Amino acid sequence: HKHFLKSLLQRPLNLRRANIFTINYDLAFEKSFDELGVHYIDGFAGFHNRVFRPEVYEYDLYYPGSTTEGKVRRIERVLRYFKLHGSISWVGEESSASNIYGLVEKPLELIRQNKDLRGKIMIYPSSMKKRYTLDFPYSELFRHFAAAVTQPQSVLFCVGYSFSDEHINDIIYQALAIPS
């Protein structure tokens, strides 16, 4: 993961932020982000109470205009990160005014201690996968995936993907139909 991330971060700064879409539930990318000091935008906001807010994907990070150059500059080493099938660190809870989508991210230690929290927000391998992607939060994540790969001049690298997920293949085939 670290080698891949280092290569990805070598892209010219004038390009759009790179997007990483994964169907893995594990936290391997998050661990690599931390070890490399990479900032990532994963759709969650908050520190103690990390709640899912899809508008966060539209945010970006910049240095203020008071830098030595006197102008605002985009912070390097930032990626957008999407977990299309959920994560072992995601937990569903009752919707509220501060968490309208009812999705939070919890530390693994807390999830290990409370068996009721385990595996609540993941799409497991089954014939029902495609149907689950129509529900929130997955519909939002797949909307971002489709928007990213159908943009002109976009590039998709697939690593370790078996192409056995019809709901993902449909989006990829749609993108391949775009001449550019």
Buried (B, 14 or more C-beta within 10 A) or exposed (E): BBEEBEEBBEEEEEEEBBBBBBBBBEBEBBEBBEEEEBEBBBBBBBEEEBBBBBEBBEEEEEBEEEEEEEEEEEEEEBBBBBBBBBBBBBBBBEEEEEBEBBBBBBEEEEBEEEEEBEEBBBBEEEEEBBEBBEEEBBEBBBEBBBEBBBEEEBEBEEEEBEEEBEBBEBBBEEBEEEEE
